[in-house]
Amino acid sequence: MRPGKIVDLFAGPGGLDVAAEKLGVPTVGVEWDASACETRRAAGLATVEGDVRLYGPSHFSDADVLAGGPPCQTFTVAGGGAGRRALDEVLHFVKRMVAREKQEDIKRDLSRLEDERTGLVLEPLRWALSAIDEEEKPYKAIILEQVPAVLPVWEAYAAALQDEGYSVDCGILRTEEYGVPQTRRRALLIARQGDEKVALPSPTHRRYRKGVPREVGEQALQPWRTMAEALGERPDFFVISNYGTGGDPKARGRRASWEPSATITGKIFRNRVVSPRGVELKRFSSPEAGCLQTFPRNYPWSGRDVGQQIGNAVPPRLAMHVLCAAFGWSTPSDAQLQSLETWEHRGAAQMTDPHNASRASMEYV
Ligand SMILES: C[S@@+](CC[C@H](N)C(=O)[O-])C[C@H]1O[C@@H](n2cnc3c(N)ncnc32)[C@H](O)[C@@H]1O
């Protein structure tokens, strides 16, 4: 298919948009965090700074593809009762939305939830259904990304979208299997209108297994990429992270520069970097942390808490593979993947706020 424009909900600093723009597909992001918006503007990505819940497809009538990475803190509480409860609630809301229950009733019940953020994961479905029912212009393709705990929600979305005439695939992808120098698992959903089967992209690189050399594994695939390959100039090092240790110092994650990075989180700048002899080295800079997420080296990180912005993002290299699969295109070429190494300001600047602009005059300036 030939996409016209992507509207990217919860667009963050632009992980997905960087990939799309490099593939030649224009984007507009909706994002409410001032710092992420500052980065987006510095990059020249078209942005509406605001709450996704206050907009809908009618405000972005030139977009024919929907993308989104809604925040999901409420059910990532691993195995916790609160997380499970929130997940059950969300699945129930999906059923009610698909049954076309009145939007006011759904809105009212969402506002009564213990944690109002729970409802955000339902926003892409609201947009997709509203494009069908109110605009009579279904999105041609839909791409959603989140942490693995969200997979049951994507599965419920998949069933709903199939009933609406989409071909859908969803599952967990591992970023190192797509040439990202980082191990990170994410739940992805891709959907395309019509009967032609869609499938998540196939791995291009081997899976990382602790202690197993990268030459070992399926020979048709390339070896996983290392931090050293992504960062270049640094001599050998180890990264020591506190992520997922529950405060136990013995459980600290440790990765060598000749391995992929552990999952980049918002705490990336707290990770210690040490030499093989244990000498403390300079911690990662923003461009380095960005590179480990496969952002261009010169991406103009701006605003506060850049670590959080980077940790939140979809790695653009993974996004490029996923977008190509969603559009029914072949695997991205080496030239397309290499184009992610540098960034040129897009010159798109900001969009006038759709709430303050008549639809006819809504334009990018
Ligand atoms: C997981 S991140 C998405 C990252 C993005 N997909 C990328 O690749 O860079 C979720 C984002 O949603 C934003 N967000 C949370 N609630 C929002 C809302 N109600 N409206 C707009 N943005 C919101 C957060 O500020 C955060 O940047």
The ligand as a Tripos MOL2 file, in Angstrom:
@<TRIPOS>MOLECULE
LIG
   27    29     1     0     0
SMALL
NO_CHARGES

@<TRIPOS>ATOM
      1 C1          5.6810    4.9700   25.5940 C.3       1 LIG1
      2 S1          5.8110    6.6480   25.1500 S.3       1 LIG1
      3 C2          5.6640    6.6010   23.4070 C.3       1 LIG1
      4 C3          6.9560    6.7780   22.6670 C.3       1 LIG1
      5 C4          6.8380    6.9180   21.1750 C.3       1 LIG1
      6 N1          6.0380    5.8740   20.5830 N.3       1 LIG1
      7 C5          8.2180    6.9570   20.5010 C.2       1 LIG1
      8 O1          8.5360    6.0840   19.7410 O.co2     1 LIG1
      9 O2          8.9880    7.8780   20.7620 O.co2     1 LIG1
     10 C6          4.2600    7.2860   25.6900 C.3       1 LIG1
     11 C7          4.1360    8.7810   25.5350 C.3       1 LIG1
     12 O3          2.7720    9.1510   25.7720 O.3       1 LIG1
     13 C8          2.7550   10.4610   26.3180 C.3       1 LIG1
     14 N2          1.4020   10.6540   26.9100 N.ar      1 LIG1
     15 C9          0.9080   10.0870   28.0270 C.ar      1 LIG1
     16 N3         -0.3990   10.4350   28.1820 N.ar      1 LIG1
     17 C10        -0.7190   11.2440   27.1480 C.ar      1 LIG1
     18 C11        -1.9190   11.9050   26.7300 C.ar      1 LIG1
     19 N4         -3.0490   11.7720   27.4360 N.pl3     1 LIG1
     20 N5         -1.8840   12.6350   25.6120 N.ar      1 LIG1
     21 C12        -0.7440   12.7710   24.8930 C.ar      1 LIG1
     22 N6          0.4320   12.1570   25.2090 N.ar      1 LIG1
     23 C13         0.4380   11.3990   26.3230 C.ar      1 LIG1
     24 C14         3.9110   10.4430   27.2880 C.3       1 LIG1
     25 O4          4.3430   11.7620   27.5730 O.3       1 LIG1
     26 C15         4.9550    9.6210   26.5050 C.3       1 LIG1
     27 O5          5.8060   10.4570   25.7780 O.3       1 LIG1
@<TRIPOS>BOND
     1     1     2 1
     2     2     3 1
     3     2    10 1
     4     3     4 1
     5     4     5 1
     6     5     6 1
     7     5     7 1
     8     7     8 2
     9     7     9 1
    10    10    11 1
    11    11    12 1
    12    11    26 1
    13    12    13 1
    14    13    14 1
    15    13    24 1
    16    14    15 ar
    17    14    23 ar
    18    15    16 ar
    19    16    17 ar
    20    17    18 ar
    21    17    23 ar
    22    18    19 1
    23    18    20 ar
    24    20    21 ar
    25    21    22 ar
    26    22    23 ar
    27    24    25 1
    28    24    26 1
    29    26    27 1
@<TRIPOS>SUBSTRUCTURE
     1 LIG1         1 GROUP 0 **** ****
